[in-house]
Amino acid sequence: MSNSVFQSVIVQLRDVADRMFGVIDSDGSVVSCTDMSLLGERWTDAALKIANSGEPTVTFAQKTFKPIINTSNIIEYSVFCAGDDELARSFCSMAFVALNDAKVFYEEKHDRGTFVKNIIMDNILPGDIYIRAKELHFSTDAPRAVFLVRQVGHTDVATVDVLAGMFPDKLQDFVLSINESDIAVVKQITPATTDEDLDKIARNIEDTLRNELFVKTVIGIGTVAEHLRSLADSYKEAQTAIDVGKVFDTEKSIINYENLGIGRLIYQLPTTLCEIFLSEVFKKNSIDSLDQETLFTINKFFENNLNVSETSRKLFVHRNTLVYRLEKIKKLTGLDLRQFDHAIVFKVALMVRKYLSSRESR
């Protein structure tokens, strides 16, 4: 981080207490000090004593030091104050609070990961994206894919670390903890990356978390963001993919937003409109009048592309038995599933009913 941030705080501390204040890095180099003549000096012995002490406050050479430790429990800097008396310890603690807060604020403001997280969470104005990207030397128009990894049932705090190990390029790829169960992976890709490539990445994530942590996941993939400002949309699409998949593709653990098809449209419809649609389609009898065996037959018929012979073979029934069942469905609903247009209407109606059921169970 910029030493000028420390220096600006140090100058203010000089006006509060008539003492010399400063900061050394992990090697002992004086990077900031109220006595400008000391800048650049190397206090190796002081750095070694601080590193080996393990104490929150260290005195050495008539100075009091207090280390600034990062999230990995590593000493990055140490604040110092002239003197080894009790007042020096108090002043050093005061300086530590001010300088550590300045360091955290600076890192949050300039850290790339925080920047990307602010974009996908819509916590930054579009106009500020360009300014901040320029400050961070961040490419704005590189294509990026967003994967939303949701832990199902059992969650593990180590999931973030495992994913960070899978995407070690901290300048281009970002693993961002969203909440207790959700983690967003933003990966820079090439223009030639295909949907199949994205699916392979997601499958690799799923397999790794299952094998290493025994964590079950469902992964949503948004459309490729061609620009930084599109990352928020891609993240929302990944969320939608998981939500829609939960309703219409319950057996799938990886759902790409671009492959949601008509389910995406139905999911966005108001329930009142869905109910009207069902009442208009099933004028004779409600869809609820169909028993489970009949619904199973219908789904198999759709799975086999409306092919009577193939469906009867898969159901282990005679062809005439299946024809009889289809005729029965026609009498109950007024829809002949052997006709393509009727089959489409019925398929959409089944999806709408499934969507309504999911809303009722919430």
C-alpha positions, -999 to 999 in steps of 0.1 A, spaced: 0 0 0 10 36 -4 33 49 24 18 84 20 -14 71 37 7 63 68 25 96 66 -6 117 65 -18 101 97 16 103 113 17 141 107 -16 145 125 -4 124 155 26 148 158 1 176 166 -16 155 193 14 143 213 49 157 215 65 125 206 82 109 176 59 85 157 66 63 128 60 30 109 85 3 99 78 -25 75 84 -63 81 121 -59 71 126 -29 95 127 -2 69 113 31 82 85 39 57 69 68 76 80 90 105 75 124 120 113 128 118 117 129 81 155 123 84 149 87 96 129 77 64 146 48 46 167 37 76 167 0 82 161 -13 118 167 -50 113 173 -58 149 140 -41 159 121 -61 132 136 -94 144 127 -87 180 91 -78 171 88 -110 149 102 -133 176 85 -117 206 49 -127 199 38 -99 223 13 -72 214 37 -45 224 75 -46 222 101 -21 236 135 -18 219 162 9 217 141 33 238 112 29 215 78 12 218 66 -9 189 32 -24 181 29 -48 151 1 -45 125 -9 -80 116 -29 -89 84 -57 -115 80 -31 -143 75 -16 -135 109 16 -121 93 33 -89 105 32 -64 77 41 -32 96 49 -20 131 39 13 146 65 29 169 66 57 194 97 73 210 101 62 247 97 30 266 76 43 295 39 37 301 29 69 283 48 57 252 28 25 253 -4 45 255 6 67 226 17 37 206 -16 20 211 -34 52 200 -12 55 169 -18 18 161 -56 23 161 -54 53 138 -28 37 114 -45 3 113 -79 19 105 -62 39 77 -46 8 63 -79 -12 63 -97 17 47 -71 21 20 -71 -17 12 -109 -18 11 -109 12 -12 -82 -1 -35 -84 -39 -32 -94 -55 -65 -115 -82 -49 -136 -56 -29 -139 -36 -61 -153 -66 -80 -176 -75 -52 -190 -40 -51 -197 -42 -88 -217 -75 -86 -236 -64 -55 -245 -31 -72 -227 -11 -45 -209 12 -69 -222 38 -93 -216 29 -130 -196 61 -135 -173 52 -106 -165 18 -122 -144 35 -149 -125 57 -124 -118 29 -99 -108 5 -127 -82 30 -140 -68 35 -104 -64 -3 -101 -51 -8 -136 -81 -31 -142 -91 -41 -177 -127 -30 -183 -135 -49 -215 -120 -84 -208 -147 -111 -210 -155 -126 -176 -178 -154 -165 -197 -154 -132 -203 -187 -113 -225 -186 -82 -216 -216 -60 -244 -224 -35 -237 -250 -8 -267 -272 -2 -274 -286 32 -239 -289 48 -217 -258 45 -180 -255 52 -160 -223 59 -131 -239 41 -150 -237 8 -137 -203 0 -101 -214 6 -105 -244 -17 -119 -223 -44 -92 -197 -40 -67 -225 -45 -84 -235 -77 -83 -199 -91 -49 -187 -79 -45 -157 -103 -56 -129 -80 -52 -103 -107 -77 -119 -130 -99 -143 -111 -118 -135 -79 -134 -158 -53 -159 -137 -33 -178 -148 -2 -214 -135 -5 -230 -151 26 -228 -183 46 -238 -206 17 -231 -186 -15 -197 -179 -31 -192 -160 -63 -164 -169 -87 -156 -143 -113 -132 -157 -139 -116 -139 -168 -119 -160 -199 -109 -157 -236 -133 -147 -264 -131 -183 -277 -145 -198 -245 -177 -218 -251 -206 -228 -230 -191 -263 -228 -159 -248 -214 -179 -230 -187 -197 -262 -179 -164 -280 -175 -152 -253 -151 -184 -256 -131 -181 -294 -131 -146 -291 -118 -157 -268 -90 -185 -292 -81 -162 -323 -81 -135 -307 -61 -157 -294 -33 -175 -328 -31 -143 -348 -30 -123 -325 -7 -149 -312 17 -179 -335 10 -199 -304 2 -229 -307 -21 -234 -277 -44 -256 -262 -70 -239 -238 -95 -255 -211 -115 -237 -196 -145 -246 -161 -158 -240 -149 -194 -205 -139 -202 -199 -102 -192 -181 -85 -219 -175 -54 -197 -171 -47 -160 -204 -29 -158 -221 -61 -170 -208 -82 -141 -238 -73 -119 -262 -85 -145 -243 -117 -150 -243 -123 -112 -281 -118 -111 -285 -142 -140 -265 -168 -121 -289 -163 -91 -319 -166 -114 -304 -198 -130 -303 -214 -95 -338 -203 -86 -354 -214 -119 -334 -247 -118 -348 -254 -84 -383 -253 -99 -379 -269 -134 -346 -288 -134 -344 -302 -99 -321 -330 -110 -295 -306 -123 -267 -293 -102 -252 -270 -128 -276 -245 -146 -266 -221 -172 -288 -190 -175 -287 -192 -213 -301 -227 -213 -331 -220 -191 -354 -217 -221 -391 -211 -214 -387 -218 -177 -370 -184 -174 -401 -167 -189 -426 -186 -167 -406 -177 -136 -411 -140 -143 -448 -142 -147 -472 -131 -120 -491 -160 -104 -525 -145 -113 -516 -147 -150 -505 -183 -146 -537 -193 -129 -557 -177 -157 -537 -195 -183 -543 -229 -166 -580 -223 -163 -582 -214 -200 -562 -244 -211 -580 -269 -190 -616 -259 -195 -630 -295 -191 -611 -306 -160 -583 -292 -138 -548 -304 -144 -550 -317 -108 -575 -343 -119 -547 -362 -136 -533 -390 -114 -496 -397 -110 -495 -426 -134 -510 -404 -161 -486 -376 -154 -457 -401 -155 -469 -413 -189 -472 -378 -202 -437 -369 -191 -423 -401 -207 -441 -392 -240 -425 -357 -240 -390 -372 -231 -393 -394 -262 -403 -366 -285 -439 -376 -289 -429 -410 -304 -456 -435 -295 -436 -466 -303 -405 -455 -284 -425 -443 -254 -444 -476 -251 -411 -495 -252 -397 -474 -224 -428 -478 -203 -429 -516 -210 -465 -514 -223 -481 -524 -255 -484 -497 -281 -522 -499 -280 -522 -494 -242 -503 -461 -246 -527 -450 -274 -556 -458 -250 -540 -437 -223 -535 -408 -247 -571 -410 -258 -581 -409 -221 -560 -377 -216 -577 -362 -246 -611 -368 -232 -601 -354 -198 -583 -323 -210 -594 -317 -246 -558 -318 -257 -544 -345 -280 -507 -349 -271 -500 -365 -305 -506 -331 -321 -476 -309 -318 -494 -277 -310 -515 -294 -283 -483 -310 -269 -466 -276 -266 -496 -261 -247 -497 -291 -224 -459 -289 -217 -461 -252 -209 -491 -259 -186 -472 -285 -167 -443 -261 -161 -467 -234 -151 -483 -257 -126 -449 -267 -112 -440 -230 -108 -472 -223 -89 -467 -253 -67 -432 -240 -58 -446 -206 -49 -472 -221 -27 -446 -241 -8 -426 -211 1 
